[in-house]
Amino acid sequence: MAIDTYQFKILNRKKMLLYFAVYAGFGFLFLYVANGIYENRFFSVLIFIAVIGPFFIINYIRKLFILEGSLKITSNGFFFELNKTNEVKEFDLPFKNIASYKIFFPSSEFCDIEFILNDNSKIDFSFIDFEKEDNLTSSSEIISSLNKSIKDYNNASEAKRIVFKSSFIASKKGLIALNAMVVLLLIAISLHIITKQYQTIPFSLICGFLLLMRSSSQRKVDLTYYKEHIADGQS
């Protein structure tokens, strides 16, 4: 039985996003207290700088959330090993246990694959490309190999097929969410104009606009990838 082995690095994206969410949440809470209760502008500026500071050194911070691992692909399924501190975490994913999967591209530097198992539990991996090493396989090659293995399994299996699904942002629900973001931004801008606050632009409006642009770009990439593979018979 042939076994293909790949070495990779992944980003624990969910843990990193949770870290930033908690950090930013407490930071803006302290900012509100300093600005609203104590009315100390200098202290407010210092807290604001401390809150947004980590976002300017994100390339260094995300290294704290990177794990090395390996993937073995056999005719029966996938076997992942992730090397954590003093621990090796294993994921055995036989084809027969996988109901469906999704592939999406949150950034040009990494891509995600999410497996939905028969019991509706989910396992996802974010393969990265921003740390180049000779022994590492590129994220595009790993995704291509995973896709091909699933397609071969589907072609050979008569009883069960693994379904390829679009990411949330590329789905109809994702489109509704994007349209809702546009409406909310327009309402916020209208209120800003009505209250005649022309001199300043709220930080929340800037963040909302940037998030909308980023989400729209990701939808275009994810949807293009999904349509290409559906047309290629990956379903």
FINU-143596 format. One record per residue (C-alpha): residue number from 1; residue in three letters; x, z, y. Coordinates in Angstrom, 1 decimal. Example, Ala and Ser with C-alpha at 12.3 -4.5 7.8 and 13.67 -1.06 7.14 Angstrom:
! residues 2
pos = 1 code = ALA X = 12.3 Z = 7.8 Y = -4.5
pos = 2 code = SER X = 13.7 Z = 7.1 Y = -1.1
//
This chain:
! residues 235
pos = 1 code = MET X = 0.0 Z = 0.0 Y = 0.0
pos = 2 code = ALA X = 1.5 Z = -1.1 Y = 3.3
pos = 3 code = ILE X = 1.9 Z = 1.5 Y = 6.0
pos = 4 code = ASP X = 2.6 Z = 0.6 Y = 9.6
pos = 5 code = THR X = 4.2 Z = 3.4 Y = 11.7
pos = 6 code = TYR X = 4.3 Z = 3.6 Y = 15.5
pos = 7 code = GLN X = 5.9 Z = 6.1 Y = 17.9
pos = 8 code = PHE X = 4.2 Z = 6.9 Y = 21.2
pos = 9 code = LYS X = 3.6 Z = 9.3 Y = 24.0
pos = 10 code = ILE X = 0.2 Z = 10.4 Y = 25.1
pos = 11 code = LEU X = -1.2 Z = 12.1 Y = 28.2
pos = 12 code = ASN X = -3.5 Z = 15.1 Y = 27.7
pos = 13 code = ARG X = -5.7 Z = 13.6 Y = 30.5
pos = 14 code = LYS X = -8.6 Z = 16.0 Y = 30.0
pos = 15 code = LYS X = -6.4 Z = 19.1 Y = 30.3
pos = 16 code = MET X = -4.6 Z = 17.6 Y = 33.4
pos = 17 code = LEU X = -7.9 Z = 16.7 Y = 35.1
pos = 18 code = LEU X = -9.3 Z = 20.2 Y = 34.4
pos = 19 code = TYR X = -6.1 Z = 21.7 Y = 35.9
pos = 20 code = PHE X = -6.5 Z = 19.7 Y = 39.1
pos = 21 code = ALA X = -10.3 Z = 20.3 Y = 39.3
pos = 22 code = VAL X = -9.8 Z = 24.1 Y = 39.0
pos = 23 code = TYR X = -6.8 Z = 24.1 Y = 41.4
pos = 24 code = ALA X = -8.6 Z = 22.0 Y = 44.0
pos = 25 code = GLY X = -11.9 Z = 24.0 Y = 43.6
pos = 26 code = PHE X = -10.1 Z = 27.3 Y = 44.4
pos = 27 code = GLY X = -8.1 Z = 25.7 Y = 47.1
pos = 28 code = PHE X = -11.1 Z = 24.4 Y = 49.0
pos = 29 code = LEU X = -12.9 Z = 27.7 Y = 48.5
pos = 30 code = PHE X = -10.0 Z = 29.5 Y = 50.2
pos = 31 code = LEU X = -10.1 Z = 26.7 Y = 52.9
pos = 32 code = TYR X = -13.7 Z = 27.4 Y = 53.5
pos = 33 code = VAL X = -13.1 Z = 31.1 Y = 53.8
pos = 34 code = ALA X = -10.2 Z = 30.7 Y = 56.2
pos = 35 code = ASN X = -12.0 Z = 28.2 Y = 58.3
pos = 36 code = GLY X = -15.5 Z = 29.6 Y = 58.2
pos = 37 code = ILE X = -15.0 Z = 33.4 Y = 58.2
pos = 38 code = TYR X = -11.6 Z = 34.0 Y = 59.8
pos = 39 code = GLU X = -11.7 Z = 30.8 Y = 61.9
pos = 40 code = ASN X = -7.9 Z = 30.6 Y = 61.6
pos = 41 code = ARG X = -7.0 Z = 26.9 Y = 62.0
pos = 42 code = PHE X = -3.4 Z = 27.3 Y = 61.3
pos = 43 code = PHE X = -4.1 Z = 29.1 Y = 58.0
pos = 44 code = SER X = -6.6 Z = 26.4 Y = 57.2
pos = 45 code = VAL X = -4.1 Z = 23.6 Y = 57.7
pos = 46 code = LEU X = -1.6 Z = 25.4 Y = 55.4
pos = 47 code = ILE X = -4.1 Z = 25.8 Y = 52.6
pos = 48 code = PHE X = -5.2 Z = 22.2 Y = 53.0
pos = 49 code = ILE X = -1.6 Z = 21.0 Y = 52.6
pos = 50 code = ALA X = -1.2 Z = 23.3 Y = 49.6
pos = 51 code = VAL X = -4.4 Z = 21.8 Y = 48.0
pos = 52 code = ILE X = -3.5 Z = 18.2 Y = 48.4
pos = 53 code = GLY X = 0.2 Z = 18.6 Y = 47.9
pos = 54 code = PRO X = 0.2 Z = 18.3 Y = 44.1
pos = 55 code = PHE X = -1.5 Z = 15.0 Y = 44.3
pos = 56 code = PHE X = 1.6 Z = 13.6 Y = 46.1
pos = 57 code = ILE X = 3.9 Z = 14.7 Y = 43.2
pos = 58 code = ILE X = 1.5 Z = 13.8 Y = 40.4
pos = 59 code = ASN X = 4.2 Z = 11.8 Y = 38.6
pos = 60 code = TYR X = 6.2 Z = 15.0 Y = 38.1
pos = 61 code = ILE X = 3.2 Z = 17.2 Y = 37.3
pos = 62 code = ARG X = 1.8 Z = 14.9 Y = 34.6
pos = 63 code = LYS X = 5.0 Z = 15.2 Y = 32.6
pos = 64 code = LEU X = 3.8 Z = 18.8 Y = 31.8
pos = 65 code = PHE X = 0.8 Z = 17.2 Y = 30.0
pos = 66 code = ILE X = 2.7 Z = 14.6 Y = 27.9
pos = 67 code = LEU X = 3.0 Z = 14.9 Y = 24.1
pos = 68 code = GLU X = 5.0 Z = 12.8 Y = 21.7
pos = 69 code = GLY X = 3.4 Z = 11.6 Y = 18.5
pos = 70 code = SER X = 3.3 Z = 9.0 Y = 15.7
pos = 71 code = LEU X = 0.6 Z = 6.8 Y = 14.2
pos = 72 code = LYS X = 0.4 Z = 5.6 Y = 10.6
pos = 73 code = ILE X = -2.0 Z = 2.8 Y = 9.8
pos = 74 code = THR X = -3.0 Z = 2.2 Y = 6.2
pos = 75 code = SER X = -5.7 Z = 0.2 Y = 4.5
pos = 76 code = ASN X = -7.8 Z = 3.4 Y = 4.4
pos = 77 code = GLY X = -7.5 Z = 4.5 Y = 8.0
pos = 78 code = PHE X = -5.4 Z = 6.1 Y = 10.7
pos = 79 code = PHE X = -3.2 Z = 9.2 Y = 10.6
pos = 80 code = PHE X = -2.0 Z = 10.7 Y = 13.9
pos = 81 code = GLU X = 0.6 Z = 13.4 Y = 14.5
pos = 82 code = LEU X = 1.1 Z = 15.1 Y = 17.8
pos = 83 code = ASN X = 4.1 Z = 17.2 Y = 18.5
pos = 84 code = LYS X = 3.2 Z = 20.3 Y = 20.6
pos = 85 code = THR X = 5.4 Z = 23.2 Y = 21.4
pos = 86 code = ASN X = 6.3 Z = 24.8 Y = 18.0
pos = 87 code = GLU X = 3.3 Z = 23.0 Y = 16.5
pos = 88 code = VAL X = 2.4 Z = 19.7 Y = 14.9
pos = 89 code = LYS X = -1.2 Z = 18.7 Y = 15.2
pos = 90 code = GLU X = -2.6 Z = 16.2 Y = 12.7
pos = 91 code = PHE X = -5.6 Z = 13.9 Y = 12.8
pos = 92 code = ASP X = -6.6 Z = 12.1 Y = 9.6
pos = 93 code = LEU X = -9.2 Z = 9.4 Y = 10.4
pos = 94 code = PRO X = -10.3 Z = 7.5 Y = 7.4
pos = 95 code = PHE X = -12.3 Z = 4.3 Y = 8.3
pos = 96 code = LYS X = -15.3 Z = 5.7 Y = 6.4
pos = 97 code = ASN X = -15.5 Z = 8.6 Y = 8.8
pos = 98 code = ILE X = -15.5 Z = 6.5 Y = 12.0
pos = 99 code = ALA X = -18.9 Z = 5.4 Y = 13.3
pos = 100 code = SER X = -17.8 Z = 3.7 Y = 16.5
pos = 101 code = TYR X = -15.0 Z = 3.6 Y = 19.1
pos = 102 code = LYS X = -14.4 Z = 2.7 Y = 22.7
pos = 103 code = ILE X = -11.4 Z = 1.4 Y = 24.6
pos = 104 code = PHE X = -11.0 Z = 1.8 Y = 28.3
pos = 105 code = PHE X = -8.3 Z = 1.6 Y = 31.0
pos = 106 code = PRO X = -8.3 Z = 4.4 Y = 33.6
pos = 107 code = SER X = -5.0 Z = 3.2 Y = 34.9
pos = 108 code = SER X = -2.5 Z = 0.3 Y = 34.6
pos = 109 code = GLU X = 0.0 Z = 2.8 Y = 33.2
pos = 110 code = PHE X = -2.1 Z = 4.0 Y = 30.2
pos = 111 code = CYS X = -5.2 Z = 3.2 Y = 28.1
pos = 112 code = ASP X = -7.6 Z = 5.3 Y = 26.2
pos = 113 code = ILE X = -9.2 Z = 5.0 Y = 22.8
pos = 114 code = GLU X = -12.1 Z = 7.2 Y = 21.8
pos = 115 code = PHE X = -13.2 Z = 7.5 Y = 18.2
pos = 116 code = ILE X = -16.8 Z = 8.7 Y = 17.5
pos = 117 code = LEU X = -17.1 Z = 10.1 Y = 14.0
pos = 118 code = ASN X = -20.1 Z = 10.1 Y = 11.7
pos = 119 code = ASP X = -20.9 Z = 13.7 Y = 12.7
pos = 120 code = ASN X = -20.9 Z = 12.7 Y = 16.4
pos = 121 code = SER X = -17.7 Z = 14.5 Y = 17.2
pos = 122 code = LYS X = -15.1 Z = 12.7 Y = 19.3
pos = 123 code = ILE X = -11.3 Z = 12.3 Y = 19.2
pos = 124 code = ASP X = -9.5 Z = 10.5 Y = 22.0
pos = 125 code = PHE X = -6.0 Z = 9.5 Y = 22.8
pos = 126 code = SER X = -4.4 Z = 8.3 Y = 26.1
pos = 127 code = PHE X = -1.4 Z = 6.2 Y = 25.3
pos = 128 code = ILE X = 1.0 Z = 5.9 Y = 28.2
pos = 129 code = ASP X = 3.5 Z = 3.3 Y = 29.3
pos = 130 code = PHE X = 5.1 Z = 4.9 Y = 32.3
pos = 131 code = GLU X = 7.9 Z = 6.5 Y = 30.2
pos = 132 code = LYS X = 9.9 Z = 3.7 Y = 28.7
pos = 133 code = GLU X = 12.0 Z = 4.5 Y = 25.6
pos = 134 code = ASP X = 13.4 Z = 2.1 Y = 23.0
pos = 135 code = ASN X = 11.7 Z = 3.9 Y = 20.1
pos = 136 code = LEU X = 8.3 Z = 3.9 Y = 21.7
pos = 137 code = THR X = 5.6 Z = 1.3 Y = 21.0
pos = 138 code = SER X = 3.7 Z = 0.0 Y = 24.1
pos = 139 code = SER X = 0.1 Z = 1.1 Y = 24.5
pos = 140 code = SER X = -1.1 Z = -2.5 Y = 24.4
pos = 141 code = GLU X = 0.6 Z = -3.0 Y = 21.0
pos = 142 code = ILE X = -0.9 Z = 0.2 Y = 19.6
pos = 143 code = ILE X = -4.4 Z = -0.7 Y = 20.8
pos = 144 code = SER X = -4.0 Z = -4.2 Y = 19.4
pos = 145 code = SER X = -3.0 Z = -2.8 Y = 16.0
pos = 146 code = LEU X = -5.8 Z = -0.3 Y = 15.9
pos = 147 code = ASN X = -8.3 Z = -3.1 Y = 16.9
pos = 148 code = LYS X = -7.0 Z = -5.5 Y = 14.2
pos = 149 code = SER X = -7.1 Z = -2.8 Y = 11.5
pos = 150 code = ILE X = -10.7 Z = -2.0 Y = 12.3
pos = 151 code = LYS X = -11.7 Z = -5.6 Y = 12.4
pos = 152 code = ASP X = -10.0 Z = -6.2 Y = 9.0
pos = 153 code = TYR X = -11.9 Z = -3.2 Y = 7.6
pos = 154 code = ASN X = -15.2 Z = -4.5 Y = 9.0
pos = 155 code = ASN X = -14.6 Z = -7.9 Y = 7.5
pos = 156 code = ALA X = -13.8 Z = -6.4 Y = 4.1
pos = 157 code = SER X = -16.5 Z = -3.8 Y = 4.1
pos = 158 code = GLU X = -20.0 Z = -4.7 Y = 2.9
pos = 159 code = ALA X = -21.6 Z = -1.2 Y = 3.2
pos = 160 code = LYS X = -20.4 Z = 0.0 Y = 6.6
pos = 161 code = ARG X = -19.1 Z = -1.4 Y = 9.9
pos = 162 code = ILE X = -17.3 Z = 0.4 Y = 12.7
pos = 163 code = VAL X = -19.0 Z = -0.5 Y = 16.0
pos = 164 code = PHE X = -17.0 Z = -1.4 Y = 19.1
pos = 165 code = LYS X = -18.8 Z = 0.1 Y = 22.2
pos = 166 code = SER X = -18.2 Z = -0.4 Y = 25.9
pos = 167 code = SER X = -16.8 Z = 2.5 Y = 27.9
pos = 168 code = PHE X = -19.3 Z = 4.5 Y = 30.1
pos = 169 code = ILE X = -18.1 Z = 2.8 Y = 33.3
pos = 170 code = ALA X = -18.6 Z = -0.6 Y = 31.8
pos = 171 code = SER X = -22.1 Z = 0.2 Y = 30.4
pos = 172 code = LYS X = -25.5 Z = -0.2 Y = 32.1
pos = 173 code = LYS X = -25.5 Z = 3.6 Y = 32.7
pos = 174 code = GLY X = -22.1 Z = 3.2 Y = 34.4
pos = 175 code = LEU X = -23.5 Z = 0.5 Y = 36.7
pos = 176 code = ILE X = -26.4 Z = 2.7 Y = 37.6
pos = 177 code = ALA X = -23.9 Z = 5.5 Y = 38.4
pos = 178 code = LEU X = -21.9 Z = 3.2 Y = 40.6
pos = 179 code = ASN X = -25.0 Z = 2.0 Y = 42.5
pos = 180 code = ALA X = -26.0 Z = 5.7 Y = 43.0
pos = 181 code = MET X = -22.6 Z = 6.4 Y = 44.5
pos = 182 code = VAL X = -23.0 Z = 3.5 Y = 46.9
pos = 183 code = VAL X = -26.4 Z = 4.8 Y = 48.0
pos = 184 code = LEU X = -25.1 Z = 8.4 Y = 48.5
pos = 185 code = LEU X = -22.2 Z = 7.1 Y = 50.5
pos = 186 code = LEU X = -24.5 Z = 5.1 Y = 52.7
pos = 187 code = ILE X = -26.7 Z = 8.1 Y = 53.3
pos = 188 code = ALA X = -23.7 Z = 10.2 Y = 54.1
pos = 189 code = ILE X = -22.4 Z = 7.6 Y = 56.6
pos = 190 code = SER X = -25.8 Z = 7.3 Y = 58.2
pos = 191 code = LEU X = -26.0 Z = 11.1 Y = 58.7
pos = 192 code = HIS X = -22.6 Z = 11.1 Y = 60.1
pos = 193 code = ILE X = -23.7 Z = 8.4 Y = 62.7
pos = 194 code = ILE X = -27.0 Z = 10.1 Y = 63.4
pos = 195 code = THR X = -25.2 Z = 13.4 Y = 64.3
pos = 196 code = LYS X = -22.8 Z = 11.4 Y = 66.5
pos = 197 code = GLN X = -19.7 Z = 12.7 Y = 65.0
pos = 198 code = TYR X = -17.7 Z = 9.6 Y = 65.7
pos = 199 code = GLN X = -14.4 Z = 11.3 Y = 66.4
pos = 200 code = THR X = -13.8 Z = 12.5 Y = 62.8
pos = 201 code = ILE X = -14.3 Z = 11.2 Y = 59.3
pos = 202 code = PRO X = -15.1 Z = 13.9 Y = 56.7
pos = 203 code = PHE X = -12.5 Z = 14.2 Y = 54.0
pos = 204 code = SER X = -15.4 Z = 14.0 Y = 51.4
pos = 205 code = LEU X = -16.4 Z = 10.6 Y = 52.7
pos = 206 code = ILE X = -12.8 Z = 9.3 Y = 52.3
pos = 207 code = CYS X = -12.6 Z = 10.7 Y = 48.7
pos = 208 code = GLY X = -16.0 Z = 9.3 Y = 47.9
pos = 209 code = PHE X = -15.1 Z = 5.8 Y = 49.1
pos = 210 code = LEU X = -11.7 Z = 5.8 Y = 47.2
pos = 211 code = LEU X = -13.5 Z = 7.0 Y = 44.0
pos = 212 code = LEU X = -16.0 Z = 4.2 Y = 44.3
pos = 213 code = MET X = -13.3 Z = 1.6 Y = 44.7
pos = 214 code = ARG X = -11.3 Z = 3.0 Y = 41.8
pos = 215 code = SER X = -14.4 Z = 3.2 Y = 39.5
pos = 216 code = SER X = -15.4 Z = -0.4 Y = 40.4
pos = 217 code = SER X = -12.0 Z = -1.7 Y = 39.6
pos = 218 code = GLN X = -12.0 Z = 0.2 Y = 36.2
pos = 219 code = ARG X = -15.4 Z = -1.2 Y = 35.4
pos = 220 code = LYS X = -14.2 Z = -4.8 Y = 36.0
pos = 221 code = VAL X = -11.2 Z = -4.3 Y = 33.7
pos = 222 code = ASP X = -13.1 Z = -2.4 Y = 31.0
pos = 223 code = LEU X = -16.0 Z = -4.9 Y = 31.0
pos = 224 code = THR X = -13.7 Z = -7.9 Y = 30.8
pos = 225 code = TYR X = -11.9 Z = -6.4 Y = 27.8
pos = 226 code = TYR X = -15.1 Z = -5.5 Y = 26.1
pos = 227 code = LYS X = -16.6 Z = -9.0 Y = 26.5
pos = 228 code = GLU X = -13.5 Z = -10.6 Y = 25.2
pos = 229 code = HIS X = -13.4 Z = -8.6 Y = 22.0
pos = 230 code = ILE X = -17.2 Z = -8.9 Y = 21.4
pos = 231 code = ALA X = -16.8 Z = -12.7 Y = 21.8
pos = 232 code = ASP X = -13.9 Z = -12.5 Y = 19.3
pos = 233 code = GLY X = -16.2 Z = -10.9 Y = 16.7
pos = 234 code = GLN X = -15.3 Z = -7.3 Y = 17.2
pos = 235 code = SER X = -18.7 Z = -5.6 Y = 17.0
//
